[in-house]
Amino acid sequence: MLEFKNVTKRYSSQGRPAVNSLNLKIEKGEFVCFIGPSGCGKTTTMKMVNRLIDISEGQILINGKDIMKQNPVELRRSIGYVIQQIGLMPHMTIKENIVLVGTLLKWSKEEKDARAKELIKLVDLPEDYLDKYPHELSGGQQQRIGVLRALAANPPLILMDEPFGALDPITRDSLQDEFKKLQRELGKTIVFVTHDMDEALKLADRIVIMRDGEIVQADTPEEILRNPANEFVEEFLGKERLIQGRPDVVTVGQITGGSPVTIEPQATLKTALATMKDKKVDALLVIDSNRKLQGYIDIEMVNLNYKKATTVEKVMETDLFAVTEDSLLRDTVHKILRRGAKFVPVVDEENRLTGIVTRAALANLLYDTIWGDGMELEDEKPKLRAL
C-alpha cells in the first residue's frame, strides 16, 4: 500500500538530514504510529507522503505509484489528513466542513447531503449537528468532525498528525477507542504521528520509533515491549510501566476474570438487592437477553430509589466504559485510575459481555510483578489485594 524506498530529506546541503535513508513498507489496512523525540523526523516523514514536504532522495510509492510523478493537488485530495488543530472552517456548517473535499471534486448537492448523513452516524452524533457551526461543538466533537472530513472522499490512506494531543485525557481516551474501532470497521491504512507512547501502544498495529531521522525499531507493540531494540527504546518506553517486569502479560484477555455478576434491565430493585447480597458484591452489570452490555447498577443507586419500587433500567448508569480482550493492559489500568473505577467490563465486537477486569486482579498482577511467585511473603498478598 505505502512504501518508503531509501527516502531522505535535507533542508540544506550541510548538516544532518531530517530523514535519512528511510525504508519501510506499510500494508493495506495497517495502523502504523510514528513516534520519537522532537526533531527525530516523524512529522517530516508523514508530510512527505502527501507532498506537503518534497523528498530530497529516494521514492515513496502508494499502491506502486511514485508520488513524485503525480499532481500534488490531486494526490492530497486522494489522501485523508487530520491535524491537531482540526482546521474546521468557522464560517461553514458542519456538513459543509465534512464534504469540503467533495465540493472541490464537484459532487452534486445530493451526493454531499447523503455522504454527510452517512458519516455523522459513524461517530454517534445526531444528524441535526450537520446544520451547526464549529463554535457550537465541544473540542471532542470538533475533532470527530475533523476525522469525518478526512473520510469523506473514502480515501484508502489517512495521515494523522497528533490529532488528539490538545484534548483532555477522558475525551482523548474516548476518541482513541472510537477511532480504533472505526479503523477496524472501515479497513483504512493509517499513518499516525504521536509523541505519546501510551497512545502508540494503544492504537498501533506497528510502532515506528525514530531518532535523528532514522528508524530505531519498527515492530508490534507487544514485540517492542518484550524485546526493545536497544537502550534508547528502553528509556523511551519508560521503566515505570506496569508490564515492564511482566512482558508476558500485555492484553486484557490475559487477566480477564470469570463471569461477572449480571442482571437484566427489567428486573426490580428488590431482585437487584437480593442478587448483590447473595453474590457478595456492591454492583451489578446490566445486560439484555443477548448479553449486550447496557450499563451498571450499584448499591447506592438501589438505596436512593428502593422505595419507588422501580426497575433496574430506570435507575442504572449507562455511561460505562468497556474494553475488549485485545485491549492493552496498560491502557486499561490508566482508564481505571483516571476514572476511579473499581472494575472495567470486557466485551466483544458486538458489545456482548465476556468478562471483567477488577482492581483485585490488577493488584495480584502487581504483586507477582514485584515479588514473583515465591511463597515466603504470602501474608503480604492480602494487603495488595485490598488496594
Secondary structure, DSSP 4 states (H G I P E B T S, - for coil): -EEEEEEEE-SSSSS--SEEEEEEEE-TT-EEEEE-STTSSHHHHHHHHTTSS--SEEEEEETTEEGGGS-HHHHHHTEEEEETT----TTS-HHHHHTHHHHHTT--HHHHHHHHHHHHHHTT--GGGGGS-GGGS-HHHHHHHHHHHHHTT--SEEEEESTTTTS-HHHHHHHHHHHHHHHHHHT-EEEEE-S-HHHHHHH-SEEEEEETTEEEEEE-HHHHHHS-SSHHHHHHH-TT-GGGS-TT--BGGGT--SPPPEE-TTSBHHHHHHHHHHHT-SEEEEE-TT-BEEEEEEHHHHHHHGGGT-BHHHH-B-----B-TTSBHHHHHHHHHHHT-SEEEEE-TT-BEEEEEEHHHHHHHHHHHHHTT-STTGGGHHHHHT-
